[in-house]
């Protein structure tokens, strides 16, 4: 086996992929900062308040969800932690957000990365969003009673 050729290919391939990822992520991260500084994220989140009511979530949940959706769990988690510290979200609302985000987070970043390596962005994005909405709807319908999660129903579902 030609080890020199092997390592050369590994290094060149890795550097090429790193370059592709950097070309996608750096503009995205710069865009996040610009949009946040302009206050557009807050205005955009107000548009989603009526949709969130279907999932028993307040308007305060829209900004962390949008940020986690578009820019990733890390940014969204920062806003979620801030919302918890300011007592704007209940434990039940946090769990509902977690259910949605476990399926569908960083949709722009992930989709662009997978498109860069040959994936179909429309199929990936559409299936993630539809699946997340469906699972979250089922979760809120069957496990969230009023302001609290129905632990008995949740544990029975886990056992079966």
C-alpha positions in Angstrom: 0.0 0.0 0.0 1.2 3.5 -0.9 1.0 5.2 2.5 2.3 8.5 1.2 -0.5 8.7 -1.3 -3.0 7.6 1.3 -2.1 10.3 3.8 -1.8 12.9 1.0 -5.4 12.0 -0.1 -6.7 12.1 3.5 -5.1 15.5 4.2 -6.1 17.1 0.9 -9.7 15.7 1.2 -10.0 16.9 4.8 -8.7 20.3 3.9 -11.1 20.5 1.0 -14.1 19.6 3.1 -12.9 22.0 5.8 -12.8 24.8 3.2 -16.3 24.0 2.0 -17.6 24.0 5.6 -15.9 27.3 6.4 -17.3 28.9 3.2 -20.8 28.0 4.5 -20.5 28.6 8.2 -18.5 31.8 8.4 -21.0 33.9 6.3 -23.8 32.3 8.3 -22.3 33.2 11.7 -21.6 36.8 10.5 -25.2 37.0 9.2 -26.5 35.9 12.6 -24.7 38.7 14.3 -25.9 41.3 11.8 -29.5 40.2 12.0 -29.4 40.1 15.8 -27.8 43.6 16.0 -30.5 45.0 13.7 -33.2 43.6 16.0 -34.8 41.6 13.2 -34.9 38.4 15.1 -37.4 39.9 17.6 -39.6 41.2 14.9 -39.5 37.9 13.0 -40.4 35.9 16.2 -43.6 37.9 16.6 -44.8 36.3 13.3 -44.6 32.8 14.8 -46.6 33.5 17.9 -49.9 32.3 16.4 -48.4 29.1 15.2 -46.8 28.4 18.6 -50.2 28.6 20.3 -51.1 25.3 18.6 -48.2 23.7 20.5 -49.1 25.4 23.8 -46.1 27.7 23.7 -45.9 31.4 24.5 -44.5 34.1 22.2 -41.4 34.0 24.4 -40.6 30.6 23.0 -40.5 31.8 19.4 -37.1 33.5 19.4 -35.1 30.6 21.0 -36.9 28.2 18.6 -36.2 30.3 15.5 -32.5 30.7 16.5 -32.1 27.0 17.2 -33.9 26.2 14.0 -31.8 28.4 11.8 -28.4 28.7 13.5 -28.2 25.6 15.7 -28.7 24.2 19.1 -25.8 26.1 20.6 -27.2 29.6 19.8 -30.7 28.4 20.6 -29.6 26.9 23.9 -28.1 30.3 24.9 -31.5 32.0 24.4 -33.4 29.1 26.1 -31.1 29.4 29.1 -31.7 33.2 29.2 -35.5 32.6 29.0 -35.3 30.1 31.9 -33.3 32.5 34.0 -35.8 35.2 33.4 -38.7 32.8 34.2 -40.4 33.3 30.9 -40.8 29.6 30.1 -42.2 26.7 32.2 -40.8 23.2 32.4 -43.6 22.0 30.2 -42.8 24.6 27.6 -39.1 23.7 27.7 -39.9 20.1 27.2 -42.2 20.9 24.2 -39.4 23.0 22.7 -36.9 20.1 23.3 -39.2 17.6 21.5 -39.4 19.9 18.5 -35.7 20.7 18.4 -34.6 17.1 18.8 -35.9 16.4 15.3 -35.5 19.8 13.7 -32.6 22.1 14.5 -30.0 24.0 12.5 -32.0 23.5 9.4 -30.1 26.1 7.4 -26.7 25.0 8.5 -27.3 21.3 8.2 -29.1 21.6 4.9 -26.4 23.7 3.3 -23.7 21.3 4.5 -25.5 18.2 3.2 -26.3 20.0 -0.1 -22.5 20.8 -0.4 -21.8 17.0 -0.4 -24.6 16.1 -2.8 -27.8 15.8 -0.8 -31.2 17.0 -1.8 -31.9 20.1 0.4 -35.6 20.3 -0.3 -36.2 16.7 0.8 -34.0 17.0 3.9 -35.5 20.3 5.0 -39.1 19.4 4.2 -39.0 16.0 5.9 -37.3 17.4 9.1 -39.8 20.2 9.5 -42.9 18.0 8.8 -41.7 15.3 11.1 -40.9 17.8 13.9 -44.3 19.4 13.6 -46.1 16.1 13.6 -44.1 14.7 16.6 -44.5 17.9 18.6 -48.2 18.0 17.8 -48.7 14.4 19.1 -46.6 15.2 22.2 -48.6 18.3 23.1 -51.9 16.6 22.4 -51.2 13.5 24.4 -48.7 14.4 27.1 -49.2 18.1 27.9 -52.2 18.8 30.1 -52.7 22.5 30.8 -49.4 23.8 32.1 -47.8 20.6 33.1 -46.6 17.4 31.4 -48.7 14.4 32.3 -45.9 12.2 33.8 -48.2 9.1 34.2 -49.2 9.1 30.5 -45.6 9.7 29.5 -44.2 6.8 31.7 -46.9 4.4 30.5 -46.0 5.2 26.9 -42.4 4.5 27.7 -43.2 1.1 29.2 -45.1 -0.1 26.1 
